Amino acid sequence: MSTPKIAVIFYSTYGTNHQVAEAAAEAAKEAGAEVRLLRVPETAPDDIVAGQDAWKAQVEKASSIPEVTLDDMEWADGYFVSVPTRFGGAASQYRAFVDTLGPLWAKGALAGKTITATTSAQNPNGGVEATLMNIYTSAMHWGAILVAPGYADGVKFEDGGNPYGYSTTAGAFDETGRKSVAFQARRLVDITGRIAG
Ligand SMILES: Cc1cc2nc3c(=O)[nH]c(=O)nc-3n(C[C@H](O)[C@H](O)[C@H](O)COP(=O)(O)O)c2cc1C
């Protein structure tokens, strides 16, 4: 079995999904994957970002992390995606990136990749499951293979129990969340290794 190549792709306005992505990248590396931690480009105008101290701070914090490219999408065998919930769907910054993937889709380059996803929202029932389904729906168009966590580990009975992917309320990523994300990342590496190997 070859070393699975995992792209951990995140978008984060206030830091929660950045924390989740860092934890996922660490766990995927520990599980033996070659990992790229990548951020989705910001699409909001500079003056809007600058108008919120917390948003501006997050942009600065993530500035040293490379932006995800189409080459990264081709390089990876599997994707770990973490993006916030926006009005019951994935943040538009992620959607905008997905909308650039047409050329890869057209040549079948996304078919057979694995994907798992996590999200956050202000409210526990503020749309997290819909967001994960939104991410997975597009991935199904690519021909990607969904690696949802289900309840395949005991931590899923402690973390709020979202079987589509770990979800948290904003700013509340804690130790249980860390264990859940680590499990989800390990599972992605394991299944990706079996498929890509
Ligand atoms: C435009 C907008 C729409 C949002 N929509 C929702 C929503 O539908 N449900 C919810 O619970 N939280 C909603 N939120 C809160 C975000 O989900 C929250 O800020 C995000 O999960 C924090 O993640 P981050 O720290 O990685 O940016 C919304 C926030 C914004 C700015």
The ligand as a Tripos MOL2 file, in Angstrom:
@<TRIPOS>MOLECULE
LIG
   31    33     1     0     0
SMALL
NO_CHARGES

@<TRIPOS>ATOM
      1 C1        -23.2470   35.1780    6.6640 C.3       1 LIG1
      2 C2        -23.2730   34.2110    7.7980 C.ar      1 LIG1
      3 C3        -24.2050   33.2000    7.8100 C.ar      1 LIG1
      4 C4        -24.2500   32.2950    8.8640 C.ar      1 LIG1
      5 N1        -25.2030   31.3130    8.8620 N.ar      1 LIG1
      6 C5        -25.3040   30.5020    9.9450 C.ar      1 LIG1
      7 C6        -26.3310   29.5080   10.0000 C.ar      1 LIG1
      8 O1        -27.0890   29.2810    9.0640 O.2       1 LIG1
      9 N2        -26.4440   28.7800   11.1380 N.ar      1 LIG1
     10 C7        -25.6170   28.9670   12.2150 C.ar      1 LIG1
     11 O2        -25.7990   28.3170   13.2260 O.2       1 LIG1
     12 N3        -24.5690   29.8330   12.1400 N.ar      1 LIG1
     13 C8        -24.4070   30.5970   11.0330 C.ar      1 LIG1
     14 N4        -23.3680   31.4870   10.9720 N.ar      1 LIG1
     15 C9        -22.2870   31.4480   11.9810 C.3       1 LIG1
     16 C10       -21.0640   30.7090   11.4030 C.3       1 LIG1
     17 O3        -21.4000   29.3650   11.1180 O.3       1 LIG1
     18 C11       -19.8890   30.7790   12.3660 C.3       1 LIG1
     19 O4        -19.4340   32.1140   12.3650 O.3       1 LIG1
     20 C12       -18.7800   29.8390   11.9180 C.3       1 LIG1
     21 O5        -19.1770   28.5030   12.1210 O.3       1 LIG1
     22 C13       -17.4750   30.0640   12.6390 C.3       1 LIG1
     23 O6        -16.4830   29.3080   11.9910 O.3       1 LIG1
     24 P1        -15.0360   29.9420   11.8090 P.3       1 LIG1
     25 O7        -14.5850   30.3510   13.1970 O.co2     1 LIG1
     26 O8        -14.1880   28.8720   11.2340 O.co2     1 LIG1
     27 O9        -15.1550   31.1260   10.8980 O.co2     1 LIG1
     28 C14       -23.3130   32.3870    9.9190 C.ar      1 LIG1
     29 C15       -22.3380   33.3910    9.8720 C.ar      1 LIG1
     30 C16       -22.3200   34.2980    8.8360 C.ar      1 LIG1
     31 C17       -21.2500   35.3630    8.8170 C.3       1 LIG1
@<TRIPOS>BOND
     1     1     2 1
     2     2     3 ar
     3     2    30 ar
     4     3     4 ar
     5     4     5 ar
     6     4    28 ar
     7     5     6 ar
     8     6     7 ar
     9     6    13 1
    10     7     8 2
    11     7     9 ar
    12     9    10 ar
    13    10    11 2
    14    10    12 ar
    15    12    13 ar
    16    13    14 ar
    17    14    15 1
    18    14    28 ar
    19    15    16 1
    20    16    17 1
    21    16    18 1
    22    18    19 1
    23    18    20 1
    24    20    21 1
    25    20    22 1
    26    22    23 1
    27    23    24 1
    28    24    25 2
    29    24    26 1
    30    24    27 1
    31    28    29 ar
    32    29    30 ar
    33    30    31 1
@<TRIPOS>SUBSTRUCTURE
     1 LIG1         1 GROUP 0 **** ****
